[in-house]
Amino acid sequence: MKEQFLQRMKEYLKDEYDAYEQQLHQPLYRGLRVNTSKISVEDFKKLQICELRPSSICKEAFYIQEDIQGLGNHPAHLAGLFYMQEPSASSAVEILDVQQGDWVLDLCAAPGGKSTQIASKLNHTGFLVSNEIDSKRAQILMSNMERLGFSECMITNAHPQMIEKEMAGWFDKVLVDAPCSGEGMFKKHEKAMDDWSIEHVQACAVRQKQVLDSAYITLKENGILVYSTCTYAMEENEEVVADFLKRYPDMELIEANVTFGRQGFACEGMDHTKVVRIFPMDEGEGHFVAKFRKHGTQASNKIKYAQSEKEPLLEQFMKQQLNKIPNYILHVKDKVYYKKTPFIQLKKISILRQGICCGTIVKNRLEPHQHFYSAGEHQDAFMQVCDLNEEQTKSFLQGNQLDISGYKGYTCMRWNTYEIGFAKGDMTVLKNKYPKGMRIR
């Protein structure tokens, strides 16, 4: 099957095929993207974590050297200051052009690269729904959103058809980063090339069209839809776009208005000059992006909000930690959540997280959650903080108790002035509360 795939690429690329084939034997492009809801790009550079080469795709994204190791355990990563992301993967959200205050749906969101990029652009405004149909991948998505500290968002685990039934006409912007045959990732997963088949490509195209059907319904009139894949197959890219335009004449394929990438392949039923392709020769691992505007009217579901609850334990805790009373509070079993804006009620969709998880009510007390201390909305607002040196930071992230005296009660722990977690002091030591699943070796 590898030979059949490569023959297709020869037909696609013609004179550029040799350059593509050479790239298959080159190291993967590696990169990171700065979380500007917590730190500016300039301040991030001052941390001097590693050598950074700017990306032409996204001003918050950078290439890093292939031999850089251990960034996942770096305090800056664990503090949510950056997300590991190959720079061309940021192309879809750049084309989506998210503005503060937008309501955005990321319909196929795990593991969270594009959702965290969207949330960073929203900067604790508007609302983001990040959905993932696979339950295990949805947990990874939630972990990444929590680590980067986002609050005005909802993480759901549902089939796209369930999303369309309850969220029709809600969103200004919708991203469909569709499940695909992943041809652009063959450098990373070499065996996948051997397993390639035209039948799998065709099956992916059927599923992509179904997901776009759901995305269409969730989009407001005059809203923007971006469709993206990390594959080269025309069946999953230009042909999906042409089919979508034929079935939904009120959807207009519009200019991406970006300087990176190249135009798509000629395809009947759509203007291939308006879509964007990225190949390894363009310093990326393979992406396709198309942008649409909806001109037709859209019947919308009424948004139902939950009534805010009173929780004296939370209010007392917030006053001790931030001297702040939360705007809206919601109990889900023994967990307590809060947001700046009202909580949304859904009937049949599984909500994994909405707003900030403050903690758990245990025997008439509130045990705080890591999300409360990682939330970017709280930056520099904690009343009791402990600034750690490099050695103390490493020990804390390993889960060790710290022999630091003078702190009573729950204490925000900071590395280089950035929050990384919390501990509980008894005036003699700080007992570690860093989550076991996040601890480093």
N, C-alpha and C positions, 0 to 999 in steps of 0.2 A: 504493500500500500504506500510505502514511502516513495517509491518511484512514480506512482500515479500522482501523488501530491506535488512532487517536484516538477513533473511535466506540466501540471496546471500552472505552477508558478512561472515556468518558462513562457507559457502562453500569455500570462498576465503582464509580465515585466519586460519581455522581449530583450532589448539591448542591455537592460539593467539586471538581467538575471544573474550574471556572473558576480556582480557586486553583492547581490542578495545572498548567493550561495557562499561567498567568502564570509559574510557576516554571521552565518550559521556556526562558524568555527571560532568566532570571536567571543570574548567574555560577555556576560550579560551587562546591560546598562544597569547601574545601581544609583539610587538617589534617595533623597528625603525631602519632605515638605514642611516648612515652618508653620506652626499653629499660631497664627497672628492674633487669635483671641486671647492668647496668654503672653506672647512676647513678640516684639517687632523683629523684622528681618535683621535690622542693624544690630540690635541687642543680641540676637542669636549669634550673629557672626562674631561678636566680641567674646562669646564663650569659648571659641576656638576648639570645638569638639573634634573637628577633622577638617581636612582641606575640602573646600566647596567650589564647584564650578557652576556658574549660573545656567539655568535652563532658559531656552528661548520660548518655551511654551507657557510657563507660569512664573511670575516674579517671586513667588514664595518657594519655588522648587529649585533643587540643586542636584547636580551629579556628584557622586562620591566615588573614590577609588575602589577598584574591585577587591583589594586586599584588606579593606577596613573590616575589622571584626569586633563583635561585642557591643555594638551600638544599642542593641535591644536591652542591655542591662545598664546602660548609662543613666545616671540620675536625671539628665535632661529628658530622656525618652520616658522614663517612669514618671516624671513630673508632667508629662503631656505637652512638652514644648515642641515636639516634632513627630511626624509620622513617616515611617519608612515606605517610600513609594517611588517606583521608577518614573522619572519625570514625564514621559509621554502619557502615562496613565492619568495625569492631571488635565489632559486636553478636553475631555467631555464637560467637566464642570466649568472650565474657562469659557467654553462656547455657550454653556447654559446661562452665563452672565447673571449670577445671583446678586440681588440687591438687598440691603438691609430692609427688613420688614416683610419680605416675601414669605408666602406660604409655599413650601417646596415638598415634593414627594420624591424619594429615591426608592423606586419600586423593587429593585433587585440589589440590595445594599451591602450584603456581606462581602468581604470581611470589614469594610468600613472606610476604605481609602477615599472614596468619593463622598460619602456622607460626612466624614470629618472635614473634608475640604469645603463642602457646602456650609456646614455649621460654623466653620471658622469665618467664612464670608458673611454669614448672618450676624455673627458676633452678639449672641444672646438677644436677638430681635426676631420678629416674625415667628415662624413655626416650621419645624422639619419633621416629617414622618419618614422614618427609615424602616423599610420592610424587607424581610427575608423569609422565604418560604421554608427553607431547611432549618430545623430547630437547632441543630448543633452549630451551624454557621451563624445563626441568629445570636447565640450566646457569645460568640467571638465578636460579632458586631457590637453588642452591648458593652463588652469589656473595653473595646477601643473607644467607643463614644464616652464611656465613663472616665477612662484614663486621660483623655484630652479635655475633659471638664465641661461638657455641654449640658445645658439645662432646658432651654426652650425647644424640646424635641420629644418625640414619642418613638419607641422602638417596638415594632410589631412583628409577629410571626404568623403570616397568613398567605393563602393563595391570592394572587392578583385579582381573581374574580370576586373574592370576599372584600378586598379593598375597594373595588369599583362599586359594589353594592352599597357600601356605607359612606363612601367619600366622594360621590359624584359631584363634580363641579367645584371642588374645594380649592384647587391649587393654581397659583400663578405660574409655577415652573414644575415640570415633571421630568425626571431623568430615568430612562430605561437603559441601564448598562446591562444588556441582555446576556443570559447564559448562552454560550456559543461553543463552537468546535475548538476554539483556543489556538488556532494556527499561529497567532502572533506570539504564543508562549512556548513554541516548540524548542527554542534554545534553552529554556529553563527546564522543560520536561521532554527530554529527547525521546523517551519511549513512546510518548504520545504520537509522534510522527509515524512510528511503526504501526500504531493502532488506528491511524486515520482511515476513514472510509467516506465515500460520497454519500452513503446512506445516513451516516451520522450528521453530516452537513445538512442534508435535506430535512432530517428530523429536527435539528436545531432551528431551521428556518420556520417550520410549522409552529414550534413553540414560541418563537420570537414574535410572530404575527399575532398570536393569541395574547401575549403580554402587552403588545401595543394596543390591542383592542381595549384592554382594561385601562391603560394609561390615558387613552383618548377620553374616556368617560370621566376620569378624575380631573381633567384639565378645564379650567375656566374659559369662557369666551375671551379671545385675545391672549390667552396664555401661551407659554412657550414649552415645547416638548423637544428634548434632545434624546436621540437614539444612538447608542454606541455599542461596539463590540471590540474584542481583541482578536479578530480573525480576518483573513484575507478573502475568504470565499464570497464571490458575488452573490451567490444564493442567499447568504445571510446579511448582505450589506445592500448594495444598490438594488437588487431584486426585491428585497423586503421593503425598501423605501418606495419603489415604484408600485408595489402591490398596495401599500398603505395609502398612498396618494390616490390610487384608483378607487379604493373602497371608501375613502373619506375625502370627498371633493372640497370640503370646507377647511382642509388642512393644506397649508402652503409651505413648500420647501423654501427656506430663506437662506440668505448668505450667513456663513459662520462668522464673518468679519474678524478673522484672525490671520496672522502672517505666517504661522507655522504650517508644516505639512504640505500636502499636494492635493490636487483634485482627484476625484474618483474615476472609475472606469465607465466608459460610455454604456448606457443602458436605456432601452426604450421605456418611455413613460416617466422619466425624471431627468432633471438637469444635473448631469454628473459634475459640472464645474462648481456646484454649490456645496458638495459634501467634501469632507476632509479625510484623507488617508495618511497614515504615518507608517513608514517601513523602517527596518533596521538601518538602512542607508541614511535615514533622516534622524538618526540618534534616538531611536525609540524601539520598543519591542513589538510593534504592530498594533495599530488602532484604526478604527473607522468611526466617524462621527457625522451625524446628520441633524439639522435643526429645523423645526417646524413652528409655524404660528397657526393657532386655531381661530378661524373667522366665524364659525357657526355658533348659534346659541346653544347653551348647555343647561339642561335641567339639573338642579343641584339639590342634594340632600341638606336638610336643615342640620346645623351643627348643634349638638346637645351638650350642654356643659353640666358638670357635676357641681352640686352645692358645696361650697367650702366648709370644712369642718373646724371645730375648735379642738385644740390639743394642748392643754396646759403644760404637759411635760416638754413638748417641742418648743413652745413659746419660752418656757423657762430656760431650756438649753440654748436657744438662739440668743437670748439676752446675755447669757454667760459667755458665749463664744463670739458673737458679732454685734451685740447690742442692737438687734434687728428683729422685727416681727415679720414672719413670712406673709406674703399676700394671699396665697391660696394653699390650703392643706388638704391632703387626701389620705385616708387610711385604706390599705389593701392588706387584709388579714392583720398581721402584727407589724407590718412595715408602715412607715410614715414618709410621705413624699410632699414636696411643695414646689410651687412655681410662681413666677411673676404674674402670669396670666391664668385664667380659669382652666381647670382640667376638663378634657374632652371625654365624653362618655361614648363608648361603642357597644354594640349589642353582641356580636358574635366573633369579633376579632380578638385574638390573644395579644394583650399588651404586656410586653416584658418590662418596660420602663417608661414612665412619663414624668418629666420634671427631674428634680434632684431627690435621690433616695437619702434622706437624712439619717435614718436609723431604724432600729427595731425596739418595740416596747417589750421590756422583760421585767416582770415582777414590779410594776409601777415605777420603772425608770427607763430612760431612753439610752440604748447602746448605740452610739453613732456609727455611721457607715463611711467607708473610704470615699464614696462619691461626694459626701459633704465637704471633705477637705480637698478634693481634686477639682471641685467646681470652679471654673474660671470666673464666675460671677462674684466669688468671694475673695479674689486676689487682694492681698494687702489689707484685708478687713478684719482679720482675726485678732482678738484682744489678748490672747496668750499664745506666744510663739516661741519656739526654740530653734535658733539658727545653728546648724550643724556644720562642722568642718568636714573635710573630705573623708577622714578616717571614721568619724562618727556616722557620716552618711552611709558609708559602705556597711558598717555594723548594723545600722538601723534597717537597711534594705535586706540584710540577711536575716532579719527577724530577732536580733539580739536585744536584750535589756540594756539600757544605757545608764551608766553611773553618772548621771547628771542630776544635781540637787536643786531645790528651790522652786519646783513646779508642783502645783496642787491641782488635780483634776485633769480633764482632757486638754491636751496641748497640741497645737498645730506644729508639725515638724517641717523645717524648710532647708532646702539646699540652695545656696547661692541666691537667697531671697525668694525662691520658688517653692510652693507647697508640694510636698511629696507624700504626706500621710499624717498619722497622728499617734500619740502615745498617751498614757495616763500616769500622772505624777503623784507621788505620796510625800513629796518634799525631800526625799532621799535619792530616789531613782525614777527613771521613766520606763514604765512597762510598755513593751512594744505592742502596737495594735495594727501593724502593717499586715495586710491580708496574706495568709499562708501561700495561696496560689500565685502570688506575685513576687514572692521573695527570691532573691538571687543567691547563687552559691558562692 
